[in-house]
Amino acid sequence: MAAGPYYWCLDHKAVEEREGCRSLDRLGPYPSRADAEQAMEKVAQRNEQWDNDPRWNDER
């Protein structure tokens, strides 16, 4: 059984281990399968934070 690292595949919407799709199509590496499963949630949270960060707000 593999112990990681784990990746989130953007094409298949699934967790992959080291041997998987090409790096261009993946997020990671993550230390655990659970962390990789939450990759898109983290992306959404960070995007929301950045969208609301006044340092990145282009409207002055």
C-alpha positions in Angstrom: 0.0 0.0 0.0 1.4 3.4 -1.0 1.9 6.0 1.7 1.7 9.1 -0.6 2.3 11.6 -1.7 -1.2 12.2 -3.1 -2.5 14.4 -5.8 -5.9 15.7 -7.0 -6.4 15.0 -10.7 -8.3 17.9 -12.4 -9.2 15.7 -15.3 -10.7 12.7 -13.4 -11.8 14.6 -10.3 -10.1 12.0 -8.1 -7.2 11.4 -5.8 -4.1 9.8 -7.5 -0.9 8.6 -6.1 2.5 9.3 -7.5 1.9 7.3 -10.7 -1.0 9.1 -12.3 -1.8 11.8 -14.7 0.7 14.4 -15.8 1.7 17.1 -13.4 0.0 19.8 -15.5 -3.4 18.2 -14.7 -2.9 17.7 -11.0 -2.8 19.7 -7.7 -0.4 18.6 -5.0 1.4 16.9 -3.6 -0.6 16.5 -0.4 0.6 14.4 2.6 -2.6 12.5 2.9 -5.5 11.2 0.8 -7.9 13.3 2.8 -5.9 16.5 2.1 -6.0 15.7 -1.6 -9.7 15.1 -1.5 -10.2 18.6 -0.1 -8.0 20.3 -2.7 -10.8 22.0 -4.6 -12.4 23.2 -1.4 -9.1 24.8 -0.5 -8.9 26.4 -3.9 -12.4 27.9 -3.6 -11.6 29.2 -0.1 -8.3 30.8 -1.2 -9.9 32.3 -4.3 -12.6 33.8 -2.1 -10.0 35.3 0.3 -8.0 36.7 -2.6 -11.1 38.2 -4.2 -11.9 40.0 -1.0 -8.4 41.1 -0.2 -8.1 44.9 -0.5 -4.4 44.5 -1.5 -5.5 42.7 -4.7 -8.6 44.9 -5.4 -8.1 46.7 -8.7 -11.0 49.1 -8.0 -9.6 52.2 -6.2 
